[in-house]
Amino acid sequence: MPRFKRARGNAVRVRLGEDEVELLRRLATEMGMMLDAHVADDPVVQRLFPDAHLSPTEAADFRALTEDDLSAAKRSALGVVTQSLATEGNLDVTLQEAEVDSWLSVLTDLRLSIGARLEVTEELMSADVDPDDRRAPALVTLHWLGWLQELLLRAAG
């Protein structure tokens, strides 16, 4: 069971079980591959790098100015999380404030990615997960990531 506890200063102590570490590691690896591939018409890419303007021309101009920096920031945060997860067995690590920010960013991106793949709606997110639904494992993972994010936010205060 995950535990997040405020540590000295703005640090947060994170403790996760081996299965949780493995799941986060796998999701982070998949996120890295998706960022490397960067297929423009992929719904996940569109969700992580949304258009900032309705006009296609203005959106393209804005994207040209910001996308490289945004992508680099996402990769940097992913690197911090991946490094934190580079352990065998259970995880027991103290994250400094900047690392907490990276974790929050990656958890958000993972949730957005799964949500985009599933085309989630408020109705779907508020409903109980049907174990017979083929999307059940992804939905449970999506809810779990949200729970981790909430625990981390509360601990970070």
N, C-alpha and C positions, 0 to 999 in steps of 0.2 A: 504494500500500500504506500503510495507516495506521501512524503512528508516534506513540507517546506516550512522553515522556521527562520525568523529574523535573527541575524547574527550581529556581531559588532559593527557599528557604523551603519552603512546602507547595504551591507552584505546579506545574503540569504543562504542558509544551509539547505541543500537539496539531498534527499535520500529517496532512491528509487530501487525497486526490486529488479532482479536480472531480466525478467520478461519485459518489464517496462523499458529498461535500457535498450534491449534488443529491438523492441518495436520503434522506439524513437530513433535509434540508429538507422533502421531500415527506411523509415520515413524520410529522414534527413538525406540518406543516400539517393533516394528517388527524387527528392527535391533538387539535389545537386545535378542529377542527370537531366531533369526537366529544364533547369536554368541553362545548362550547357547546350541543350538542343535548341531551346528558344524558338519553337515553332509558332510563328506570329498568329496563326488562326486557331491555335489550341485554346480552348475555353479557359484553361488554367492560366496560361500566359496572359490572356486578355484580362483575367481577373486580377492577376498580380501586377500587371502593367496597364491599367485602364487608360483610355483616352481622356485627356483633360479638357477637351473642347468638342463641341458638337460638329463643328466644321472639320471635314476630313483633312483639309490643307493645314488648318491651325493645329489639329491634333498631331499630324505628322511633324510639323515644325517643332512643337513642344516636345514630342517624343525624341526627336533628334538632339534636343538640348539636354534632356534629363535621363533618358533611358540607361545610358552607360553608367552614370553615377548611381542610379537606383539599383541596377543589377549588381554593381560592385558592392553596394551596401548590403544587399540580400546575401551575396556570397560571403562577405565578411562575417555577418551574423551567423550564417550557417557553419562557417569554419569554427567559430567560437563554440557553438553547441556541439559540433562533431568532436572537437577536441575534449570537451567536457565529458562526452560519452565514451571516450577511448579507454575503457576499463573493462576488465573481465568481471563478471558477477554483478553484485549489487553496486549501486552508485552512492557515494557519500562525498559530496563536494560542497565547498563554500564558494558561492558566486559573488564577485564584487559587483558594484552598481552597473558598470558598463556591460558586464557579462549577463546580468539580469535583463538589461535592455535587449541584448542579443537574443536571449531565450524567449522573451516576450514577442519579439519580432518574428522569430522562426515559428513559434507556436501559432501566431496569427496567420502566417503564410501557409502553414500546413493545413490549418482549418479552412482557409479560403480555397486552397487547392482541392481538398476533398469535397467541400461544398460545391465548387464549380463542376467537378466531375459528376456529382450526384444531382446537380441542379436543385439544390435544397430550397425549400420555401419555409416561411415561418410556421406554416401548418405542419410540415414534415418534422421540423425541429422540435415542435412542442408536443408531438404525438409520441406515445410509447413506441419503442422499436419492436416491430413484429419479427420474432425470431425466424419465421418462414420467408421473410422478404430477402431476396438475393442481395440487397444493399445493407442488410443488417450488420455485417462485420464493419463496413466502412462507416455506417451511422454510429455504431458504438464507439469506434475510434474517434470520430468527430466529437462526440459528446465527451469522451475521455480527455481529449486535447483541450477542450473548453474548460473542463474541471481543473486540469493541471494549470492552465493559464490563470484561472480564478485563484487557485491556491498560491501561486507565485505572486500575483498582484497583491493579495492580502498580506503575505509575508513581507513583501517589499514595502508595504505601508505607504 
